[in-house]
Amino acid sequence: MALKPNTQCARVAHALNKKRGNWMSVAEIHRRVGPMRLNSRISELRKHGYTIEHRTVKGKPRASLTHQYRLVDGPDLPVQSDGPERTVLNRNTVPRDQQHRFRIYRVFRGELELVATTAGGEAAWNLLMALGRGGEFAESCLGINDSHGNQEGEWVISPWDVNPQS
């Protein structure tokens, strides 16, 4: 039974295939593919005939462990499409003022994308709800940056915080 294109399993298989034979950490896979129950997707891929190895590596600090996977062999991968058109703003052209203070990002296929800006308050909540219902965060990680009107700002919700044990 072949994998269906554009499923979580297919996206994991494609991410592992790009680095075939090389180890990828759980965090790196999540950054490329998005949040999911990775160990379940790996199990499904194995049922589809993919040979995927797992190892646990001691991290820093010594008490932490990092889980890594690599694709060794498997059937041909389904063709992936880019999916529906997604809204992306140019970060450099959006003004840094109070009207655009909060910047809403997503990480999609490893790329940080600016989706919208807002002044905050109830309008920010309504914007998040509308974007979520419109599918802007499907298969991606959400991030919110409070720019404070300066160049760096601070992450209120970091799109890079993916639980590596999920």
C-alpha positions, 0 to 999 in steps of 0.5 A: 500500500503506497503513501498518500501524497501530502499526508504527515507520513509523506512529509516525514518521509520526504524530509528524511529522504532529503538527508537519506542515510544521515541522522535527523533530530526530532526537532529538525524533523518538526521544523521541516514538517510541522508539529505532529506525533512523530513516533506514530508517523515513523511507525506508520512509515515502517508499516508501509515498508520504509526502513527507518533507524532510531538512536538516542544521543546524549545531549547538553546538559548530559542528562538530556537525550536527543532522539534521531532518525534516519531513512535507510531504504523504502519504496518510492515516495509519492509526489508532493504538491505545495498545497493551497496558496498561503498568505506571506508578508514581506517582513522588511516592508511592514512598518514598525509602529504601534499599528503593526506591533504584534507580528504573527508568524508560522514556520512552514517546511522549515521557513519562518513566514510572516502571516499578519500584523496587529496592534494587539488587544481583542483585534489580535485574538479575532485575527488569530481565530480568523487565520486559524479557521482559514487554515493559515496554521495548518501543518505549521508552528505558530509564533507571535513576536512583540516588536515594541517598534524596534528591530528585534522585538521579543517572542511571546510565542516562539514558533521554534519551541517544538516538544521533541518528545511528542 
